[in-house]
């Protein structure tokens, strides 16, 4: 049955305990906010990675070339040069559908326990 919405409305419980569906506009606002938060997280992780690399360069004899070689080695673990972590390192949460690391035992977005097979 097609309700005319691009997105399936989410059902949520409000403060008074009544169940209500969120509108596509509310879902879009939430998605936009999540995108902004992810952008900030990427920037934070980039800064931490850069700081770690500077510390390594200052306290070891590692070179830029060695770093590039290791990054390429990790990139090619799945046989594809994509400049992304290998797909085998992530999975979809069965509850919210978001991508999470295989190392997590619960979803970092919705808290759902992840059954490790």
C-alpha positions as CSV (number, residue, x, y, z in Angstrom):
1,X,0.0,0.0,0.0
2,X,1.5,3.3,-1.0
3,X,0.7,6.2,1.4
4,X,2.1,8.8,-0.9
5,X,5.1,9.5,1.4
6,X,8.7,9.0,0.2
7,X,9.6,7.8,3.6
8,X,7.8,5.4,5.9
9,X,6.6,7.4,8.9
10,X,8.2,6.5,12.2
11,X,6.0,5.7,15.1
12,X,7.0,7.4,18.3
13,X,5.6,7.9,21.8
14,X,5.2,11.5,22.9
15,X,5.6,12.8,26.5
16,X,1.9,12.0,27.3
17,X,2.4,8.4,26.3
18,X,0.4,8.8,23.1
19,X,1.7,7.1,20.0
20,X,2.1,9.4,17.0
21,X,3.7,9.2,13.5
22,X,6.4,11.7,12.6
23,X,5.9,13.6,9.4
24,X,8.3,13.3,6.4
25,X,9.3,16.9,7.2
26,X,10.3,15.9,10.7
27,X,12.2,12.9,9.4
28,X,14.0,15.2,6.9
29,X,14.9,17.6,9.7
30,X,16.2,14.7,11.8
31,X,18.2,13.4,8.8
32,X,19.7,16.8,8.2
33,X,20.7,17.1,11.8
34,X,22.3,13.6,11.7
35,X,24.2,14.6,8.6
36,X,25.5,17.7,10.4
37,X,26.5,15.6,13.4
38,X,28.3,13.1,11.2
39,X,30.2,16.0,9.5
40,X,31.4,17.2,12.9
41,X,32.4,13.7,13.9
42,X,34.4,13.3,10.6
43,X,36.2,16.6,11.3
44,X,36.9,15.5,14.9
45,X,38.3,12.2,13.8
46,X,40.4,13.8,11.1
47,X,41.9,16.1,13.7
48,X,42.6,13.2,16.1
49,X,44.2,11.2,13.2
50,X,46.3,14.2,12.2
51,X,47.5,14.6,15.8
52,X,48.4,10.9,16.1
53,X,50.4,11.1,12.9
54,X,52.3,14.2,14.1
55,X,53.1,12.4,17.3
56,X,54.3,9.3,15.4
57,X,56.5,11.4,13.1
58,X,58.0,13.3,16.1
59,X,58.8,10.2,18.2
60,X,59.6,7.6,15.6
61,X,61.3,7.2,12.2
62,X,58.0,6.5,10.3
63,X,57.8,8.3,6.9
64,X,54.9,9.6,4.9
65,X,55.6,6.8,2.4
66,X,55.3,4.1,5.1
67,X,51.9,5.6,6.1
68,X,50.7,5.7,2.5
69,X,51.8,2.0,2.1
70,X,49.9,0.9,5.2
71,X,46.8,2.9,4.2
72,X,46.8,1.3,0.8
73,X,47.3,-2.2,2.3
74,X,44.2,-1.7,4.6
75,X,42.3,-0.2,1.6
76,X,43.0,-3.3,-0.5
77,X,42.0,-5.8,2.2
78,X,38.7,-6.3,0.3
79,X,40.4,-6.4,-3.1
80,X,39.1,-3.0,-4.2
81,X,40.9,0.4,-4.1
82,X,38.1,2.5,-2.7
83,X,39.7,4.7,-0.1
84,X,37.2,3.3,2.4
85,X,37.5,0.7,5.1
86,X,36.8,-2.8,3.8
87,X,33.0,-3.6,3.8
88,X,33.6,-6.6,6.0
89,X,34.4,-4.2,8.8
90,X,30.8,-2.9,9.0
91,X,27.3,-4.3,9.1
92,X,23.7,-3.0,9.2
93,X,21.8,-2.7,12.5
94,X,18.8,-5.0,12.3
95,X,16.7,-2.5,14.2
96,X,17.5,0.9,12.7
97,X,19.3,-0.1,9.5
98,X,22.3,2.1,10.1
99,X,25.9,1.1,9.3
100,X,27.9,0.1,12.4
101,X,31.3,-1.5,13.0
102,X,31.5,-5.3,13.4
103,X,33.4,-4.6,16.6
104,X,30.3,-3.1,18.4
105,X,28.0,-5.4,20.4
106,X,25.2,-2.8,20.3
107,X,24.1,-0.2,17.9
108,X,25.7,3.2,18.6
109,X,22.6,4.9,17.1
110,X,19.6,3.1,18.6
111,X,21.2,0.9,21.3
112,X,19.9,-2.4,19.9
113,X,21.9,-5.4,21.1
114,X,23.7,-7.0,18.1
115,X,23.8,-10.8,18.1
116,X,27.3,-11.8,17.0
117,X,27.2,-14.9,14.8
